[in-house]
Amino acid sequence: MFRALRFFFHYGWKYDKLYVVEKILYQFVNSLVPLAAALLPKLVIDELTGAGRAEKLALYVAAVTGYVFLAGALSAFLEKDSFSHRLKVDAAFGQALHETQAKADLAALEDPEYLDLRRKAEKFITCDYHGFGYLLDCALDIAGQCVTLAGAAAMVFTLNGYLAPLFALTALLGGWIELRARKKAMALYDQIVAASRGWQYYADLFGDYSCGKEIRLNRLARWLLGREKRFLTEAIDGMKRQNDHYIRAGAAGAACQFVQQAAAYAWLCAAALRGTIGIGDFAMYASAAAVFGAALRRVMGSAVEIRHYDGYFDDVQRYLHLPATLRQGPGLPLPAGPRRIEFRNVGFRYPGQAAWALRHVSLTLEPGETLSVVGENGAGKTTFVKLLTRLYDPTEGAILLDGADIRTLDLEAYMGLFGTVFQDFRLFSFSLRDNVAFDQPRTDEEVADLLALAGLKERVASLPWGVQTCVNRTFDEHGFEPSGGEAQKIALARALCRDAPIVVLDEPTSALDPRAERDLYARFAALTAGKSAVFISHRLGSARFCDRVAVFAGGRLAEYGSHWELMAQKGLYAELYGLQASLYSEAEKQDCPREAPDGLDGPGELR
């Protein structure tokens, strides 16, 4: 139980010490209010039924009302101000958590087990949306209630020595029943997490603009709603069964409270009838008994809360220590070589997969060389690029940079060698300038020049605020929605902006029209001048302007050489090239039986 408390105390103290101090003061101030409320009315009543001295009554009333006023005002300040500090702690912890996620291995972020782990960790960190630090509040509440408990117990024991043990026994019984209920509820949580994640996925689809066209044109709404309802029903069923446990625990707690109050009032009434206590004593002891019982229940309730969430502590520790094996090497500086990269018998399997995504791959990317990576879907092309850019490390074999194993090199420095556009690139709801340059110290003019080089000169000129125009309308109603081809060109400008020695383009023309594609091919030499380049495409005509071609098939490097060498071998590359060329030829014969324009072998292909 104390692991969770240490966790929240550690981060609360680390990020804002005043938060912890104010929470402690808040508990101390509030712990004395019930005791004053029980004791001071006795003095007033005794004075009213006794001497009735006005000055004494005024003193007692002033003491009661004055303390309540001061305690209430101070309590309100501490409660609200400490909440402001708690928000700062929450924000600081969140940023630290995001940094951990950013440094974690990419494999961890796409693992379904990690996604469920994330939900469980968030349950602990936010304590079911009570907020960060809720368990620390519970712990401090226990400390405050113990002060209240001690004072109330002293009053109750002066009346009867058996009442306090009875109250303690019934409170412990109620706490034990509630703890059992929470354990049973926790057993259902894994089911609820998985169902809730599925429910949330489908719920997000309906508000996702990128899915809007598919849902409407394919009339998917009813079908998706049905699938969402299955997850929703499963999640709600699990939550209902959880609540059934809590309801039974609440009924048992109410029964324990009834026993406490019945015993206290029975004893007090009997003592009053015997004349052993007066009206003032009756009021004090009745209040003390109620305060004692309430404080005990709060102590037990807070302890049960802490014990309940402590069950998720191990998940939090795993979540906060996501695998970052790529950063565990020596972190040596990059060698001062010409940037020659060699794959030496490289093999790779994705985590949890038995099949090899790549196997026995050996090739070399020479400085300044352009390499075309081709192959059918699932051949291993994108996996090759992920290994090249060190998003993953090989399962077997080694990748060398100027003779040094890249696993021994500083990860950030090595990744800085690449300007990359992946097929599934993302544009952000930032300005066009920030989408291209990010944190690079580039002027607006330099960004505009890069966008012009990528083929967006006229489009940028038409925008209301040029490169400062927002992409998408998430934050600015005047933002612009780039077409697929325009988005691809923005991503290309982003890769060029890094001015990295190696450019990697994964299907960079997949969303371009034939004119834009031909223009990109024509300017490819200018775009990659003085750099090494890796070009992945299903359109084999692009391989003709590259120095070498790597043909992947079934996760292996099937062929390797220049376009002309591979065509002369009449192997897989020549076959694929011929199949693609035949599609153009047959289409021309059937639909457009004219000569191809000078300089082209077929639509979109350079001679």
N, C-alpha and C positions, 0 to 999 in steps of 0.2 A: 504493500500500500504506500509505503513511504518513497518508493522510486518515483511515482508520479508527482508527489509533492516536491521532491528535490528538483525534478525536471522544471516545474513551473517557477519555483523559487529561484532557481539558477538563472533562467532566462529573464524573469522579471527584474531581478537584481542587476543582471548584466546590461539590460537595455534601458532601464529607468528605475533607479533606486528609490525615488520619491514615491513611485507607485506602491512598492512594498511597505514603505514607512507609513503612508497614509492609510493603507488598508489595515495595518496593525492598530493605528490610532482610532480608526473608525470602529473596530471591534471593541476596543477598550471603553470608549465613550458609551456605546450602546449596551455593553454588558451591565452597566450600573443602573440604567434606567428602570428595569423591572424591579430591582431591589429597592430603589427609592420609592417606586409606586406602591410597593407592598408595605414599607415601613412607615412612611410619613402619614398616610391616612390614619393609622393606628394612633399616632400622637394627637392628631386633630380630634378624632372621635373621643379618646380618653379625656382630652381637655374639655370638650363639649359636655361630656357626661360627668365631669368632675368639677374643678374650680371654675372653669369657663372664663379664664383670664383673656381679655381682648388682646393684650400685647403678645401673649404666647400664641394665640390663634393666628394673629397677623404674621408672626415669625414663621410658624409652620407652613401657612399658606404661601408666604413669600418664598420659603425654601423649596416647596414643591413646584410651584409655577416657575420660579426662577431657574431651577435646575432643568426642568422640562424644556424651557425656552432655550437655554444655553446649549443643552445637549442636542436638542432638535436642530438648532441652527448649525452647530459644529458638525453634526452628523450629516446634514444635507450637503454642506460644503465638501466634507471629506468623501462622501459617496460620489458626487458628481465630478469633483476634481480628480479623484483617483481613477474614475472611468476614463477621463481624458488621457491620463497617463497610461492606462491599460491599452488604449487604442494605439499609442505610440509603441508600446511593447509588441502589440499584435502586428503592427506594420513592419517593425524592425525584424521580428521573427519571420514574417512572411517573405521579406526580401532575402533573408539568409536562406530560407527554404528554396526560393526560386534560384538562387545561385547554386545550391546543391543540385537542383534538377538540371540546370544548364551545363554543369560539369559532369553529370552522370553519363555513363555509356549509353549510346543511342539504343542499344538492344534492350535496355531496361525500360525505356519509355514506350516500346511497342509490345511489351509482354502483357498478356491479359491478366496474369497473376499480379503484376505491378499495378494495374488499373484497379483491381479489387483491393489491393494493399493500400492504395492511395485513399480510397473511401474509408477504410478502417482507421487509418492514421488521422484523417480529417475529423472523424468522430471523436477521437481522443483530444486532438488539438483544439477543436472548437467546442467540445463537450456538448454535442447535439445542438449546436448553434447558440449555446449559452455564451459563447465567446471565449477567447484565449484567457487563461488565468482563472477560469471558473473553479477549478479544483483547488487552486491556491486560496481563493475566497472561502471555499468549504473548509479548508484546513484552519484558516484564521478564524472562521466562524466557530469551529470546535474550541479553539483557545478562548475566544470571548465568552462562549456559553459555559465553559468550565468556571470562569470567574462568577458568572451569574449562578451557576449550580452550587458553588461553594457557599455563597451568601444565603441562597434559599435553603440549602441543606442545614445550615446552622440554625435557621429559624424553625424548620420542621423538626429537627432533632430535639429542640427545647420543648416541643409539644409531646412528641412520642417517638421513641427510638426505632419503632417497627415500620413507620410509614415510609421512611427514606429507602430502606431495603426493598420494600414492596414496590415502590415506584421504580427503583432501579431494575428489579426483576421483570416487571411488565414492559419497561422500555427496551430491555435487552431482548425480550421475547418478540416484541414488535419489530426490532431491528433485524433479528435473525430471520423472521418470516419474510421481510422485505428483501433481504439479501438473497434468500433462496429464490424469490420471484425474479430478481434481476439476473441471477445465474441462468434460470430457465429462459429468460428473454434473450440473453446473450447467445444462447445456443441457436436461436433463430436468426441471428444477425447476419451470418454468412449468406443465408438464402436471401435475406432482404437486400443486402448489398448488391448481389448479382442481379436480382430482379430490378432494383432501382436504377442500376447503371443502364440496363436495357431500356427501361421506361424513359430515362432521361435522353437516351440516344434518339429514340423515335420522337419524343417531344421536341427536341431541338431541330429535327428535320423540317417541321412545319414553319418555323421562323427563319430558316436558313435560305437566304436569297439564292444561293448557288444551286439549291435543290428545287426551287420554285417552278422552274420550267418543266422539269422531269415529272414532278407531282401532278401538274395541271395537264400537260399534253398526254401523259400516259394514264390519266385518270386514276392516280394511285391513292387518293385520299382515303377512300373507304378501306382499301386493302391495308394501308399503313396503320389506320386507326384500329383495325382488328388486331394487328400484331402488337401495337402499343398496349391495347387493352389486356392482352395476355400477360405481359410483363407487369402492368399496373395492378391487375387482379392478384397476381402472385405476391407482389410487394405489399399490397394492402392486407391480404390475408395474413401474411407474416406479422405485420404491425398489429393487426387485431388480436392475434394470439399473444403477442407481447403484452398488449394492453389488458387482456384478460388476466394475466399473471399479476399485473400491477393493481388491478381492481380488487382481486382477492387479498393482496397484501394490504391495500388501503382499508378494507373492511376489518382485517385482523388488527391493524393499528388503531382503528377507531374503538374496537372492543377493549384493547389494552388501556386506552385513554379513559374509557368509561369506568373500568375497574379502579384506576387511579383516583378519579374524581369522586366516585361513589364511596371509596374507603375513606378519603380525606373528609368529605362532608359528614359521613356517618360518625366519625370520631369527633369532629368539631361540634356537631349538634349534641352528642352525648356529653361532651365536656361542658358545653354551655348550659345544658339542662342541670348538670350537677353543680353548676356554679363555680367551677374551677377556672374558667376563663371569662373575661368580660367581652363586651361588644367590640371594643377596639382590638383585643387579642383575636377574636373570631375573624375579623376582617383581615388582620395581618396574616394569620395562619392560612386562611382560605386563599389569599393572594399568593403567599409563599408556596403553598402546595401546588397551585396552578403554574407558578413560575418554575418551580422545580421540575414538574412533569414536562412542561413545554421545553425547558432547556435540555432535559434528558433526550426528548424526542428529536430535537434539532441536532444534538451531538451524534445520536445514532444515525439520523438521516444523512448528515454530512459524511460520516464515516462510511456508510453504505454507498454514497455517491462516489467517494474516492475509491473504494474497493471495486466498484462496478467498472469505472473507467480504467482502473489499473490493469484490467484484463486485456486492454488494447495496447499496453505500453510496449510490449515486444514488437508489435506491428509498427509502432512509431519509430522505434530504434532502427528497424530495417528500412523504413521509409526515409529516415534522415541520413542513412548511410547506404544510399543506392550505389551499386557497383560503379566504380570509376577506375577500372583496371587500366584503361588507356593512359591514365595520368600517373601510374605507379612506377614507370621506368625511371632511369637515371636523370632524364631531362637534360641531356647534353645539348650544347649549342649546335646549330647546323654546320656541317662541314663547308669549308670555303671552296667548294668545287663548282663545276659548270652546270650542276643540276641534272645529272644523269640518273634515271630511275630504272631499277632492274627488278623484275619479278622472278624469283628463283624457286621453281617448283612449288608454287603457292596453291594451297587448298583451303577451302572455307566452308563451314557448315553454320547455318543460323542457329542460335540457341534453341534447344529443345527439338531440333530437327535431326532425323537420322540421315537424310539424303544430303549429299554434297552439293552445294550451290556452284562451287568451282573446284576443280581438281587438276593438279599437275600443270599449272600455268607458268610458263617461262617466256618472258619477252623483255625487251629493253626499249625505253623511251629516251632517245638521245636528245641532247640539248638542241633546241631550235627545230626539232622534228615535229611533223604533224602526223598523228596516228588516227586512222579511222577504225572504229570498233563496230562490227556488224554481226548480224546473226538473227535468227528467228526469236520470237517471244519466248522468254524463259530460258534463253541460252546462257545467261550469266553476265550480260553486258553491264547492267547497272550495278550488280554486285562487284564487278571488276572496278568500277569507278569508286564505289564506297571504300574498297580496300586501298585504292590508289590515293584517295584523299584522307585516309585513315579515320573514317567514321567507324570502321571495324578493323581489328587486327586479324591476320591470317590464323586459321586453325593449325595449319602446318606450312612449312616452307618459310620464306623470308622475303621482305621487300627492302631493297637497298637504295639509299640516296648517296650517290658518290661513294659507294662502298660501305656506308654505315647503315646498320639495321635501323629502320625508322622507329622501331619500338624503343630504342635507346635515346631518341632525340626529344627535345622539348616539343610537346604536342602543339601548342599554340603557334610556335615558330614554324613548324612543319606545315600546318594547315594554312599559314599565311603565304605559302608558295603558290596557292591555287586561287584562281578566279573561276568560279563554278556556276553553271546554270543547270540544275537538275530538271528532269521532265516534270516533276511535281512541285516546281518552285511556287513560292507564295509571295504575293504582294500584300503590303500592310496598309492599314488606314492611316498612313502618314502623308506628308507632302510628297510630290513627285521627286523633289530633290533628296529628301531623306530616304526614299525607297531605293534610290540609286547609290547615294554616298554613305548612308548610315552615319557612322562616326568619323568618316574620312574627312580631313580638312580641305574640302573642295569648295570653290566659289560657285555661284549660280551659273556663271558663264562656262565654267569647266564642265559642269553637269549638263548644261544645254548642248555643249559640243559633243559629249559622249552619247547623248540621246540622238543627236544628228547623225553621228557615226553609225549608230544602230538602226537608223532609218526613220526617226521620228521628228525630224526637223520641222516639217509643216504642222504636224499635230501639236507640238509644243507651242509653236507660234500662235496657234488658234485658241489656246487655253487662256482664261481670263487673267490668271496670275502667273503664267508661264510655269517654271519649274516649282514654284511655291504653291501651285494648285494641289489640292488634296486628291489622293486616289481613293475612290469610293466615297460614299456619302454617310459614313458612320458618324463622323464628327462635324461634317460641313455639308450643308444641303447643296452647295455649289460645286461640290467635288465632281470628278468625272469618272465614268465607268469605262475602263479600257476594254477594247475587244480582245479576243484571245491572241491575235497576232500582235497587237500593241503591247499587251502584257508581256509577251515573249521578248519583244524588243527592249522593254524596260529592264527585264531580267538580264538581257545580254549587256546592256549598258552598265548594270550593276557589276557584272563579272569583269568588265573592262576597267571599271573605276578603281578596282583594287590594284591595278597595274602590277599584277602578280606575274612571275616568270613562266607560269604554266596555266593555260586556259583549258577548262573542261566544259564541253557543251554537249548535254544529253538531250537529243532530239530537239535541237534549237529551231527547226523549221516546221515542227508538227502542226502549228497553228497559223502558219504563214500562207498567204495566197501565192500562186505560181510566180507572179511578178516580184513579190517581196522575197520569195525564196531564191529566185535567180539573182536578184540584187545582192542578197547576202552571200551567195556563193562567189559572185564576182568580186566582192569586197573582202572575202575571207583572208586573203593574204595581207591586206592592210590592217584588218582587225587583229591579226595574230603576229604582226611584224616583230621580229626579235624575240619571240616567245615559243615555247613548246606548246603543242595543242593536241587535245584528245577530243575527237568528234564522233559522237554516237548517233547513228541514224538508221532507220529502216530503208531509206531511199539510197540505194547503192550507187547512184550516180554521183553522190557527194564524195565517195571514196576516191574518185579520179583525181581530185586536186590535193590529196594527202600523200605524204611520202611512203607510208606503209599502211597496210590493212591487216587488222587482227580479226579473224573469223571465229566466232564462238559457236559451239554446238553442244548441247547436253552438258553444259558446265565445263567444257574443255576447250582449249585453244586448238581448233581443227586445222586452221591454215594461217600462215603469217608471211607477208611479203608485200611487194608493190602491187598496184592494181593490175599492171600488165603481166607481172610474173604469175599472179593467181589466175588470170584469164588464160594464160598459156598452159597452166596445169590442168585446166578443164575439170576442176574438182567442185567442191560445194559452193565456193564463191562464184565461179563461172555459171553454175547451175542457177543459183539464186538471181544473179545478175540477168541471165537470159530469161528467166521467168518474168522478172519485172519488166524487162525491155519488151517482151512479147505482149504484155498487157497493153503497153502503149501502141505497139505496132498493130495489134488486132483492132484496137479502138479507132486508130487512124483509118484503117482499111474500111471499117464499117460505117464510121460516122464522119470522118474527115479525110477523104482519100486524096489529100494534097501533100505536096512535098513539105518536109519539116523545114522551118526557117533556118537560114544559114547560121551555123554555130551551135545548132541543137540536134541531138540524136533523137529526141523525143520530148514530150512535155516536161519542162523543168529539169532537163538533163544537159549538161555541157559536153561538147565534144572534147 
